């Protein structure tokens, strides 16, 4: 594409539904979560996320018996 054609384009930002207030709220929530994590605690709204991401636990087998 020629440079002359590029000059006709208008650059517009990608639309976003996130407002400045929402961005601030998310940032503050992340900061609180990180602070709790550094203290060895889990934020209440994050409980269960690791378990869900890891999937169902694998059952532990204590003894296997081969019965022929």
C-alpha positions as CSV (number, residue, x, y, z in Angstrom):
1,X,0.0,0.0,0.0
2,X,1.4,3.4,-0.9
3,X,2.2,6.0,1.7
4,X,-0.3,8.4,0.1
5,X,-3.1,5.9,0.7
6,X,-2.2,5.3,4.4
7,X,-2.5,9.0,5.1
8,X,-6.2,8.7,4.4
9,X,-6.8,6.3,7.3
10,X,-8.0,7.5,10.7
11,X,-6.6,5.7,13.7
12,X,-9.3,4.9,16.3
13,X,-9.0,3.2,19.6
14,X,-10.4,-0.3,20.1
15,X,-13.8,0.0,21.8
16,X,-13.8,-1.1,25.4
17,X,-16.5,-1.5,27.9
18,X,-14.1,-0.9,30.8
19,X,-14.5,2.6,32.3
20,X,-11.8,4.4,34.2
21,X,-13.8,3.8,37.5
22,X,-14.0,0.0,36.7
23,X,-10.3,-0.1,35.8
24,X,-9.5,1.6,39.2
25,X,-11.8,-0.9,41.0
26,X,-10.1,-3.9,39.3
27,X,-6.6,-2.5,40.0
28,X,-7.5,-2.0,43.7
29,X,-8.9,-5.5,44.0
30,X,-5.8,-7.0,42.5
31,X,-3.6,-5.0,44.9
32,X,-5.6,-6.3,47.8
33,X,-5.3,-9.9,46.5
34,X,-1.6,-9.6,46.1
35,X,-1.2,-8.1,49.6
36,X,-3.2,-11.1,51.1
37,X,-1.1,-13.5,49.0
38,X,2.1,-12.1,50.4
39,X,0.6,-12.6,53.9
40,X,-0.1,-16.2,53.0
41,X,-3.9,-15.7,52.9
42,X,-6.4,-16.2,50.1
43,X,-8.9,-13.5,49.1
44,X,-12.5,-14.8,49.8
45,X,-13.5,-14.3,46.2
46,X,-10.5,-16.3,45.0
47,X,-11.2,-19.4,47.1
48,X,-11.5,-22.5,44.9
49,X,-9.9,-21.0,41.8
50,X,-6.8,-23.1,42.1
51,X,-8.8,-26.3,42.8
52,X,-11.0,-25.6,39.8
53,X,-8.0,-24.9,37.5
54,X,-6.2,-28.0,38.7
55,X,-9.3,-30.2,38.0
56,X,-10.5,-33.1,40.1
57,X,-7.9,-34.6,42.5
58,X,-6.5,-38.0,41.6
59,X,-7.6,-40.6,44.1
60,X,-4.7,-42.1,46.2
61,X,-4.4,-45.8,45.9
62,X,-3.0,-47.4,49.0
63,X,-3.0,-51.0,48.1
64,X,-3.6,-52.9,44.9
65,X,-4.5,-56.6,45.1
66,X,-4.4,-58.9,42.1
67,X,-7.0,-61.5,42.7
68,X,-6.7,-64.3,40.1
